[in-house]
Amino acid sequence: MTTDKQDLKAQLIADFQLAEGKLNGAAKSAIHVTRQKALQTFNQLGFPTTKHEEWKYSNVRGLVNQTYEFQADSSLTAEDLAQLSIPNLEGNILYFINGVYNEALSSIVSPASELVLLPLAEAIKQYPAVVEKHFNQYTDQHENAFTALNTAFSFDGVFIYVPAKKVVEKPIILRFITDARQANVAAQPRNLIVVEKRAEVQIAEAYRSIGEHSTFTNAVTEIYVAEEANVDYYKVQNESDQAYHIGSTAVYQEGRSVFTANTVTANGGFVRNNLQIKIDGEFAEANMFGLYIPNAKQHIDNHTAVDHAKPNANSNELYKGILKDKSTGVFNGKIFVRQDAQKTNAFQSCKNVLVSDEASMNTKPQLEIWADDVKCSHGTTTGQLNHDALFYMQARGISKDAAKALLMLAFAQEVIDKMRIPSIKEYLEGLIIEKIYQA
C-alpha cells in the first residue's frame, strides 16, 4: 500500500477500508470495533501541527509530506541481519521486518510454561479474553492522532503474556528492522505486554533502519504490570538520519509492582518518544531513565507523564541529553498526584549538555499536585561542558577533543549503568563512544 503525497490522511483512511474488506467475519470482532473507533478519532484529530501545545517544538510536516509504502516486502536475509547484530545477545529474539513478524529469523528459547509469545493477530484468536481485557485500555489515543492511527492499523506486532509467579529467565528482545533500500517505507507495530501477579521479565525493543530512503515508524506498546510484578523495559533507537519515529509506551501498574524504563536514542532524524505511566496501586514504584545524543540536524523529543492515583507510591525520573552540531532536543515531563495519592514520592530531573553553539534544547517540567502530604521535586538544567574540568585535563596532557569526549561519556554513564542486560549495555556503550567521538 502506498500513500499519496498530497493527502496522507485520506490515503490512510482508504487503506484502512481496503484492509477491512479482507477481514471477512473478523470485521465484527470487538478488537476491530476498537480499530474502527480509532480511525474515527484519527480522522477527527488529523496530524498535529506546531499550534498544538504538545507538538509546539516538533514539526511533523516533513513526515506527512512524503510518500511511504506500508507493509512493504523485504529481501533481508539472515546474512544481512548478521551485519546488524548485537554481539553476544542471548534470549528470546523476535524479528519484525517492516513491522511484520518474521518467524524464520526469530528464535524463542524460553519454555512455554514461562511465557506466551505470539504475533498480535494470532493472540487475538488464541487468547481473546486477555487481549480484549487489556488492548487499548491504557493509551492516549483520544488526544494523540498517531496513537489512534496505530490502533486503527493494529494488525502486526507482538503479544507477550507472563503468567502469575513466573520468572522469565531469558530476556525478550524485539528487533524492529525497517528496510528502506528500495523505497520509503512505513511500519506500525502494536505490542501488548501482560505481566501477571508476582511475575518477572526483561523486555527490550530495538529499532534499526537501513537504506538511503525515508522511514516512518509509528509504534505503540501497552504494558500491564500486575500486583508485585517486576518489569524491566528497554527501548533502543539506532535509526538513520532519514528516519521518522513516533513511539508511544503506555504502562498501567498495580500495587507493590516495580516498573523500570530505559530509553536510549542514539540516532534518528526525527524521534518522538511518549512514555506514560499510571500508578494505580499502593507501594508501587516506577523508574524512568533516558539518554539521547543527537548530532547533525537530528531532532529528539521525549514526552513523559506519571499519574499517581494511589497513596504510598514512588516515581523516579532521570533524563540526560548530549546535543551536538545543529541538533535539537525537547523534554516535557509531567507528574500528576491525585487527591487520594497521599505520601507520594515523585522526583524528576532532566540534564543537558550543549556541545555546539548551534544546538538547542527545549525543556518543560510540570507538576500538578492535588494531595497535601507528598514529596515531589522537578528540575532541569542545560549548559556546556565544565570549562574548569576541561582545563584541568588539558593541563595534564589530554587533548581537548579527548577531554571533551571523556566528560561526555562520564555524563552519559549514569544512565547506561541502569541497563541490566549485559549485551545491550555493552552494545550501547560502544555506540555512544562512537557517537561522542564523531567530529
N, C-alpha and C positions, 0 to 999 in steps of 0.2 A: 504494500500500500504506500502510495506517495502522497505528498501534500502540496497544495497549491500555494506558491509563494505569496500570492495576493491576499489569500484568506485562509490562514492555517486553521482558525477556529471552525469555519464552515466545512473544511475538508475533514477535520477530525470527527465532526458530527456525522458526516456522510460515511466515514469509515466505520463508525460505531453501528450505524444502521446496516451496513454490509455484513459486519461480523455477527450481528444479532440474527440476521436471516439464516445463518448457518448453524444456529444452536438447536433447532428443532424443539423437542419437548423441554429442554433445559431453559428455554426462554421464559418459562413460567416459574422457575425456581425462586426461592426467597433471595438468594445471592444476586440473581440477575435483576430482580426488582430493585435491589440496592444500587446496582450499576445504573439502571435507568434513572433513578432519582439523582444520582451523582452527575449524570450527563446534564440533567436539567439545571442542577446547581452550577456546573461549569458554564453552561450556555448563559445563565443569568449574570455570573460574575465576570466572565471574559478574562483575558490575560491582564494582569496588573500593570499599572504604569507608575511612574515616579510620583504621581499625585496621591497614590495610596501610601499612607504613613509607614506601613510595614515594608514597603519597597522603595522608600524615598531615596536610598543611596544605591539601589541595584536596578539598573535599567535592562529589561529583557527584550528590548526592541530588536537587538541583533539576533536574538534567538528566534523570535517569531517571524522574522522576515526572511527566513531561509527555507529551503526545500529539504525534506527528510524522507527516508524510506523506513517504514515501521516493519518489524518482524522480517528484516532483510536476511536473505540466505548468506551463509559464510562458508568459505572453503578452508577455514582454520583446521589444522591437524594437530595431533599430539606433539609433533616435532616443532610446529610453530609455537605452541604453548610452552614448550621447554625453554624457549628464549625469554618467556615472561614469568618464569617460575620464581617462587620464593624459596631460597635454599633451606634445606633441612626441614621443610614443612611437613608435619605429620598430623594426621587426624582424618576427619570426615571432610573430604574436599569435593565440593559440588561446583561444576562449571555452568555458567549461563552465558551463551553466546548471543549477542544482540538481544538480550533479555529472555531468551528461551533456554530452558534446562536441557543440558546435553548429557544424557546418561552414559554414553560411551566414554566420555572423557572424565567422568566423575568416579570417585572411589568412596564408598561408605564402609567403615571398619568397625563401628560400634555395634554391639548386638541389638537386635530388635527389642529385647527386654529393657534396654536403657532409654531408647528414644524412637520416635517415628519421624522419618524424613521422607517427604513426598512432594512432588510438584503440586502447586496450589490447586490446579484443575482436578488432579486425581484425589486430593484430600477432600474436596467438596463432595465427591462421590462416596469415599470410604469413611469419612468422619464428618458427616453433615451437621450433627448436633454440636460438636465442638467448634467447627468453623462458623456456623451461624451465630453461636453464642458470643464469639469474640470478634468476628470480622467487622471492621469499620465502626467499632464501638468507641475507639479511643482517639480517632483522628480529628483534625481541624477542618474537615472538608467543606463545612458551611462558610468558612472565611477564606479558605485557600483554594484558588482555582486549580492549581497544579495537583493538589491532593484529590480534589473532585475529579479531575481528568484521569488521574491514575486509577481511582476507584472505578470509573466507568469502563476502563480498559483492563481490569484486573483479571486477566486470563492466564498470565505467566508469573512465575515466582515460586517461592518455596513455603511449605508448611512444616514447622518444627514443633513437635509435641514431646515434652518430657513428663512422664507420669510422676505421681507423688512419690517422694522419698528416693527417687532415682538420682544417682550421681553419674553424669556422663564424663567418663574418664578422658576421652579424647576430644579436643576442640572441634567445633564445626566451622569450616571455612567456606564462605560463599564467595566465589570468584566471578565477578561480572566483567566480561570482556566485550568491548564494543569494537567491531571490525569495520573501520571506515576506509579501507584501502581502495574500494571501488567507487563509493558514493557517500553522500551524507546519510547518516544512519541514526535512528531514534529507538530507544527501548524504554519500557515502562514496567519494570519488575515490581511485583507486590508480594511482600513477605509477611507471614503471620507466625508468630512465635508464642507458644503457650507453655509456661513452666509451672507445674502444679506444686502443691504444698511440700515444703522441705526438700525440693529438688535443687540440683546444682548443675550449671552448664556454662561453657565459654563459647561465644559465638562471634565470628568476625566477618565483616563484609569488606571485600577488597575490590576496588573499581579500577579498571585499566582500559585505556582506549589505544588503538593502533591505527595507523594510516594518516594520510595528509588531509582527509576531508573532515568536515564538521560532524560532531556527535551531540546528541541530545538524550541525556538520561534523566528520566523522571521517576524516581524510586520512592516507595513508601514501605516502611516496616512498622508493624504493630507488635508490641511485646506485652504480654500479660504475665505478671510476677505474683504468684500466689503467696499465701502466708508462709513465712520462714524460708522462702526460696532465696537462692543466691544466683544472680546472673551477672556475668562479665560480658560486656558488649563492646566490640571494636569496629571502627569504621575507618578504612584506609583508602585515600584517594590519590592516585598517581596517574592522571589523565593528561591529554595533550593540551596545547595552547588553543586548539580548535574545539575543545570540549565544553559543552554547557551541561552542568549537573545541578539538578534541583532534587534534593533529598529531604525526606521528612521521616523522622522516627518518633513514634508516639508510644509512651510507656504508661502502664497502669500498675501500681503497686498496692498490695495488701499489707496487713500488719506484720511487723517484725521481718520483713523482707529486706534484702540488700541488692541494689542495682547500681552497677558502675559502668559508665560510658566513657570510652576513649575515642576521640575523633581527631584524626591526623590528616591534614590536607597538604600534600607535598606539591602537587601540580594540578592544574586545571585552568582553562581560560576564563570561565565564569562558573563559580561554585556558590550555591546557596544551601546551607545545612540548617534544617529546622529540627530541634530536639525539644520535645515537650514531655514532661513527666507529671503525672498526678499521683500524689501520695495519699492514699485513701485508707490508711490503717495506722494504728499506734505503733510507735517504736520501729518504724521503718527508716531506712537510710538510702539516700540517693547521692551518688558521686558523679560529677561531670568534669572531665578533663579534655582540653582541646589544644591543638597546636597547628598553626598554619604558617607557611613560608612562601608567600607569593613573590615572584620576580617578573621581569619584563613588564607586560601590561595585564598580568593576571589579576582577577578580582575574586576575593574570597569573603563570603558573608555568612556569619554564624548567628542564628537566632535561637535563643533558648528560653524555656519557660518552665518553672517549677511551681506546681499548685499544691500547697499544703492544705489538705482538707480535714485532717485529724490531728489530735494533740500528740506531743511527745515524739515527734519525728525530726530527723536531721537531714539537711542537704548541704553539700559542699561543692563549690564550683570554681575551677581554675582554668582559664583560657590564656594562651600566650601566642603572640604573633611576632614574626620577624619579616619585615617588609623591605624589599629591595627594588631598585630601578624605579619604574613608573607604576608600580603595583598599587592596588587599593585594597583596603580591608574594612569590614563592618562587623561590629559586635553589638547585639541587642540582647541583653539578658534580663528576664523578668522573674521576680519572685512574688507569688501571691500567698498570703497567710490568711486563711478564712477565720471567721469569728470563733469557731469551735476548736481551732488548732492552737490551743494554749501550749506553752512550754515548747514551742518550736525553736530549733536552732537552724538558721539558714545563713550561709556565707557565700559570697560571690566576689571573684576577683578577675580582672582582665588586665594583662600587662603586655605592652607592645614596644618593640624597638624598631625605629625607622633608620635603616642603614643608608638610605638615599634621601637627599633633599627633595626629590620629586615624588617620593612615596607618600601615601596619605592613609589615615585611619580615622574612621567614624565610630564612636562608641556611645552607647546609651544604656547604662544600667538602671533598672527600675525596681522599686519595692512598693507593694501595695499590702498594707497590714491592717486587718480588722480585729486582731486579737491584741490584748494588752500585756500578756505575760510571755514575752518572746525575746530571743537574742538573734538579731539579724544585722547583717552588715553587707555593704556592697561598695566596690570601688574600682576605678580604672586608671591606669597610667599609660602615657605614651611619651616616649622620649628617644634619645640617641644613646649609643654605646657610651659607657663611662670613660671620659677622657683621661681621668687620673689613672685608671687601670690600664688603658692603652699606653700611656706614657711610661708607667712602671714596667710593663712587659717589654716595650721597645728599649728601655734603658738597660735591660738585661739580655739584649741581643736578639730578641724575637722580632721578626719583620712586622711591619704594620699590618699587612694583609693576613699574616698568620695569627697575629694578636686579635684582630677583629674576628677571625673565624673561631678561635678558641673561646672568646667571650660569647659569641652567638651559640656555640654548641653547649656551653655551660648553662646559658639561659634556657635552651630547649630541653635540657636533660631532665629537668624536674618533671616534665610531662611524660617523656619517654620512659622514665623509670616506673611509671604506673602500669606499664604493659606487663602482663603476666604470661603471655605466650612467647617463650624464648625466641623461636624462629622469626616471628613477626617483629619482635623488639630488635633483633639483630639486623633484620632487613631494613627497618625504619632508620636505625642509627646510620647505616651505610648510605641510605637515600638522603638523609638530612645532611650528612657530612658532604656528600657530593653537591647538594643544592647550595650549601653555605659557601663552598669553595668556588662556585661558579663566578666568573668575572661579572 
